[in-house]
Amino acid sequence: IALNYWNSRTHKFGRLSIITVINTAVTALGQIGLSFRPNAGAGELILGSIIGIFCATSLLTFRVWSEDSVFIMNNVKWAKIHDGIIRYKKFPLLNTWSNLINSFSWQLPTFMLTRFFSTTVTGYYNLGTRVMRVPMSLLGGAIAKAQYPRLAQAKHKGKLTQMVEKTVQMLIAYSMFPMLILTLVGEESFIVLFGRKWAEAGFYTQILSLWTLFWFISSPISRVLDILEKQYLLLRINIIVFITRLASLWIGGIMAQPRLAILLFAISGILAYGYYSLVIIRVSGVPLLNVLKFLGKYFLIFLPFGLVLGVLKWISIAPWVLLLIAIIFLLS
C-alpha cells in the first residue's frame, strides 16, 4: 500500500496499472497451476494470491528503489518519522476501525441473504452487483489514484474546492447515463447475456443501480477526508452505512421478501452515500447548488432516451432489441 501511495504521489500511474495486471495474471496462473496438485483446496487459492502479491510488490519495490533510493535515504530521518507519527496518529487509530467496519459492511449482504433466504438469492445479488461494481471499481480506482495527489497538492495551494468540484462533475458525467440506463433495462440485459434464468439477478441490478451511482460518486473523492485530516467523519459514515445495511436486510429477511430486502438495501445505500457525498462537498467548500445543477443537466440529457426506453419496455419489445437500442443510446 505504501508503495502504491508513493507511485501515486509521483504520478507513476502507468506503472501502477502494469503492476495491477501482473498481480492479477500471476495470481490467476498460480491458482490454476496449484489447483492441479493432489488434494488441492482453498489453501492453493490463498497461496496463489500470496504469490501474486509477492511478485507485484517485489517488482514495485525494485522500480522505486532504483529510481528514488537517493532521495529516500537523504530525506528519511528518525526525528521526522517521530513527528509524523504524533501528527498523523488519527490515521491508524480511526482508519483501522473505519476500514474494518467497511469490510464487514460489504460482506454483510452475502451472509444475511443466505441466512434469511437461500444461496440462490445470494447468487443473484452477487452476480448483479459484480456486473456493476467491477467496471465501476476499476474506473473509480483509476480516478482515485490519479486525483489523490492532485487533491493533496490543490489543498496546499488553496484550490481544493475547485478540484473537488471538477472531480465530482467528472464522476457524474462518467456514471450517471449508464447507471440510469441500467435502471431501465437491467433485467433485459441479463436475459440476453446470461439467459432467462438470471432475469431475477437483472431485476436486482435495476434496483441497485442508483445505489451504485451514489457509491461511485462518493468513493474516489473520499480521500478528501484524509487530506483534511477528518477521519472521524469517515468512521461515522461507515458506521451509518453498516447500521442501515444491517437494518434493511434484517427487515426484508424477517418479512421473507428478498426483493424488499434488496430495495431497502438500495434505498439505505442511496441515502448513506448521498449523505457521504454531501459531507465531502461541504467540508471541501463546494457550493451544493453547483453540484445539483450539474446533476440536473445530465438528467435532462438522459430524459428523452429514458422515455424512449420506458415506452419500448412498456410495449414488451424483445429483450435483445431493447438492449441493442440501449447500447446505441449509450454510445451516442
C-alpha angles and dihedrals in degrees: 000000000000090000091050090053091048092053091045089051091052091045095244093147095144089057092050091051091052092048090050091053091048091049092050094045096046091046092051094045091046093050092047093047094047091048089072091064116107112268092008115180144149091316091069091055090052092046091050090054091049091051091051093049092046094052094045093046093047092052092046092048091051093050094047094046094046091054106030107025094109092050092047095048092048095049106036105096126168091227091055091046090052092049090048092052091052095045097043099037090121090069096070095029096054105019093054091060092039093054092045092053090045091053091051090049093056092049094045098085093054093053097041098043089051091046097050102030127007144288087263092063089045090052092052090051095046094049093046095049093042092055089054103033101045097063092035091049092051092048094041092047092051091049092047093052092048096045100041097077091039091052091049091051091045090054092056091047093049093246100107094115093057093045094050092048091050091049093049091051091050091051092050091048093052099044113026100073098047093043093050090049089051089052088063104036105025095113093047091048092057092046090055097040103037106015135263093286088069094054091108090057088053090051089053088051091055090053094047099042096090089047088054090050093057092042091052093050094049100041103068093043094047089094087073087080090057092047090052091042092239098135091145089069091054091050091049092050093048089052090051091049092050095048095046092048092049092049096046095049092044093052092049090046098053089047089052091230113129093184090052090050091052092045093050089045090054094046092049089049093050091051095043097045091039088056089045091055092047091052092052092046091049098048089046092055095239113153107247091214090063091055093046091051090052091049090049092049093055093042090055089049089053096043100084091046090048093050091052092050091046093053093046090050091047091056089050099242116185112283094235091052092049091049092048092052090047091053091049090051090048093052095043 
